[in-house]
């Protein structure tokens, strides 16, 4: 569920994680899931089918998105949309000056204008069955616009465990990749995006 604390803003769960106050109820898990699926689809995968116009950097007009969602979900208020975005624990979305976009996870062709990562290394979790292919051919996006890399070994392991019980973690030499002109964009504190990672920058750790 999503609630709002008067002091710390929107949060998910029964109590504010900072002050433990229950706050004001906004929506239950069922409504949160419905809105989340629609917003994810509209901002990542099918903006045209959803009826919104997306610019080359992935931005969609917030008011336009709200009006379309309002026709589908009669109970919706604009606060619900803000609450969904601002309470997202994985930082999937961002709002700026009346515009909203997904920070990562796109399958549509967007050019995300994020700052370049300055990390010396980033990481990618794979299954044992994938490793030989990745070490030979590099990492390329599958069904997504960008390769999603993790900023730490721990995060890469956490992500990989969703797909395999025995993750193998690849270390990407980000410093050398940048020197050779490969862009590594900071999407969140934990996610770095790249169009591809050639095999010469990979090391099994």
C-alpha positions as CSV (number, residue, x, y, z in Angstrom):
1,X,0.0,0.0,0.0
2,X,1.0,3.6,-0.4
3,X,0.6,6.2,2.4
4,X,1.8,9.7,3.0
5,X,3.7,11.0,6.0
6,X,3.2,14.7,6.6
7,X,6.9,15.1,7.4
8,X,8.6,12.6,5.1
9,X,6.3,12.3,2.1
10,X,5.0,9.2,0.3
11,X,6.0,5.8,1.4
12,X,5.0,2.1,0.9
13,X,4.0,-0.1,3.8
14,X,2.1,0.4,7.0
15,X,4.3,3.0,8.7
16,X,6.8,5.7,7.5
17,X,10.3,4.1,7.4
18,X,11.8,7.2,9.0
19,X,9.4,8.2,11.8
20,X,7.2,5.1,12.0
21,X,4.0,7.1,11.8
22,X,1.1,5.4,9.9
23,X,0.5,8.5,7.8
24,X,-2.5,9.0,5.5
25,X,-3.8,6.1,3.4
26,X,-3.7,6.7,-0.4
27,X,-4.1,3.3,-2.2
28,X,-4.1,-0.4,-1.5
29,X,-1.8,-3.0,-3.0
30,X,-4.3,-3.9,-5.8
31,X,-4.6,-0.4,-7.0
32,X,-0.9,0.2,-6.7
33,X,-0.2,-2.8,-8.9
34,X,-2.7,-1.7,-11.5
35,X,-1.3,1.8,-11.8
36,X,2.2,0.4,-11.7
37,X,1.6,-1.9,-14.7
38,X,0.1,0.8,-16.8
39,X,2.7,3.4,-16.0
40,X,5.5,0.9,-16.7
41,X,4.0,0.0,-20.0
42,X,3.3,3.6,-21.0
43,X,6.8,4.9,-20.1
44,X,8.9,1.9,-21.1
45,X,7.3,-0.2,-23.7
46,X,4.2,1.1,-25.6
47,X,3.7,4.9,-25.3
48,X,1.8,5.1,-28.6
49,X,-0.6,2.3,-27.6
50,X,-1.2,4.0,-24.3
51,X,-2.0,7.2,-26.1
52,X,0.9,9.4,-24.9
53,X,3.7,11.1,-26.9
54,X,7.2,10.4,-25.7
55,X,10.2,12.6,-26.7
56,X,13.6,11.2,-27.7
57,X,14.8,11.3,-24.0
58,X,11.9,9.3,-22.7
59,X,9.9,12.2,-21.3
60,X,6.1,12.2,-21.3
61,X,3.8,15.1,-20.3
62,X,2.6,14.3,-16.8
63,X,-0.8,16.0,-17.3
64,X,-1.4,14.1,-20.6
65,X,-0.5,10.8,-18.9
66,X,-2.9,11.6,-16.0
67,X,-5.8,12.4,-18.3
68,X,-5.4,9.1,-20.1
69,X,-5.2,7.2,-16.9
70,X,-8.1,9.1,-15.4
71,X,-10.4,7.7,-18.2
72,X,-9.3,4.2,-17.3
73,X,-9.3,4.5,-13.5
74,X,-12.2,6.7,-12.4
75,X,-10.9,6.9,-8.8
76,X,-7.6,8.3,-9.8
77,X,-6.3,11.7,-8.6
78,X,-3.1,13.3,-9.7
79,X,-1.7,12.7,-6.2
80,X,-1.9,9.0,-6.8
81,X,0.4,9.3,-9.8
82,X,2.9,11.4,-7.8
83,X,2.7,9.0,-4.9
84,X,3.3,6.0,-7.2
85,X,6.4,7.6,-8.7
86,X,7.9,9.2,-5.5
87,X,7.4,6.2,-3.3
88,X,9.0,3.7,-5.7
89,X,11.7,2.0,-3.7
90,X,13.7,1.1,-6.8
91,X,13.7,4.6,-8.3
92,X,12.1,3.5,-11.5
93,X,10.7,6.9,-12.5
94,X,11.4,10.6,-12.2
95,X,9.3,13.8,-12.5
96,X,10.7,17.1,-13.6
97,X,8.8,20.3,-14.4
98,X,5.6,18.7,-15.4
99,X,7.2,15.8,-17.2
100,X,7.7,12.1,-16.2
101,X,9.8,9.3,-17.5
102,X,11.1,5.8,-16.6
103,X,14.8,5.9,-15.5
104,X,15.6,2.5,-17.0
105,X,14.0,-0.7,-18.4
106,X,13.0,0.7,-21.8
107,X,12.3,-1.5,-24.8
108,X,11.4,1.6,-27.0
109,X,14.2,3.5,-28.6
110,X,15.1,6.4,-26.3
111,X,18.3,8.3,-25.7
112,X,18.6,8.8,-22.0
113,X,20.6,11.9,-21.2
114,X,22.2,10.9,-17.9
115,X,25.6,11.8,-16.6
116,X,28.5,9.5,-17.3
117,X,29.5,7.1,-14.6
118,X,32.9,7.7,-13.0
119,X,33.1,4.2,-11.3
120,X,36.2,2.2,-12.2
121,X,34.2,-1.0,-12.3
122,X,30.6,-2.0,-12.8
123,X,29.1,-5.5,-12.7
124,X,26.7,-7.9,-14.5
125,X,25.1,-11.0,-13.1
126,X,24.6,-14.0,-15.4
127,X,23.6,-17.6,-15.2
128,X,26.3,-20.3,-15.6
129,X,24.8,-21.2,-19.0
130,X,25.3,-17.7,-20.3
131,X,28.9,-17.0,-19.2
132,X,30.8,-18.5,-22.1
133,X,28.7,-16.7,-24.7
134,X,29.0,-13.4,-22.9
135,X,32.8,-13.7,-22.5
136,X,33.1,-14.5,-26.2
137,X,30.6,-12.0,-27.6
138,X,30.2,-9.3,-24.9
139,X,27.0,-8.1,-23.3
140,X,24.2,-6.8,-25.6
141,X,20.7,-5.8,-24.6
142,X,17.9,-8.4,-25.2
143,X,14.4,-7.0,-25.5
144,X,15.7,-3.7,-23.9
145,X,17.3,-0.5,-25.2
146,X,20.2,-0.7,-22.9
147,X,22.3,-3.2,-21.0
148,X,21.6,-2.8,-17.3
149,X,24.8,-3.0,-15.1
150,X,25.1,-2.8,-11.3
151,X,27.3,-0.5,-9.4
152,X,28.3,-3.1,-6.9
153,X,29.1,-6.8,-6.7
154,X,26.3,-7.2,-4.1
155,X,23.7,-5.6,-6.3
156,X,24.7,-7.6,-9.3
157,X,24.3,-10.8,-7.3
158,X,20.9,-9.7,-6.0
159,X,19.6,-9.0,-9.5
160,X,21.0,-12.3,-10.9
161,X,19.5,-14.3,-8.1
162,X,16.0,-13.4,-9.5
163,X,16.9,-15.5,-12.6
164,X,19.3,-18.2,-11.4
165,X,20.3,-20.0,-8.2
166,X,24.0,-19.9,-9.1
167,X,24.9,-16.5,-10.4
168,X,28.2,-15.7,-12.0
169,X,29.3,-12.1,-11.7
170,X,31.2,-10.4,-14.5
171,X,33.2,-7.3,-13.7
172,X,33.3,-4.6,-16.4
173,X,36.4,-2.4,-16.6
174,X,34.4,0.8,-16.9
175,X,37.5,3.0,-16.8
176,X,39.0,1.4,-19.9
177,X,35.6,1.2,-21.6
178,X,35.1,5.0,-21.2
179,X,38.6,5.6,-22.6
180,X,37.5,3.7,-25.7
181,X,34.4,5.8,-26.1
182,X,31.8,3.5,-24.6
183,X,29.1,5.5,-22.8
184,X,28.1,4.3,-19.3
185,X,25.2,6.3,-18.0
186,X,24.1,6.6,-14.4
187,X,20.4,5.8,-14.1
188,X,20.1,5.4,-10.4
189,X,22.5,4.9,-7.4
190,X,22.6,1.2,-8.3
191,X,22.1,1.0,-12.1
192,X,24.4,2.0,-14.9
193,X,23.3,1.8,-18.6
194,X,25.3,1.0,-21.7
195,X,24.4,0.2,-25.3
196,X,26.9,-2.7,-25.3
197,X,29.9,-4.0,-23.5
198,X,32.5,-5.8,-25.7
199,X,34.1,-8.9,-24.3
200,X,37.5,-7.3,-23.9
201,X,36.3,-5.4,-20.8
202,X,34.9,-8.4,-19.0
203,X,36.4,-10.4,-16.2
204,X,34.7,-13.2,-14.2
205,X,34.8,-12.5,-10.5
